């Protein structure tokens, strides 16, 4: 269940950044990184967080095995 919650949180964070056009990440200026002014500082973390979210949800759905999990 933890993988699902973390995946949803990551997708929500990346989705919020995509909708607003501002990336709020560690070390960012007040107001966040803008998509047009700082494309590298916006797109790199957004894509990474989006990928982590998708990966965690696929792990929860057991599409990607991560070893022995005891239930």
Secondary structure by P-SEA (a helix, b strand, c coil): caaaaaaaaaaaaaaaaaaacccccccccccccccccccccccaaaaaaaaaaaaaaaaaacccccccccc
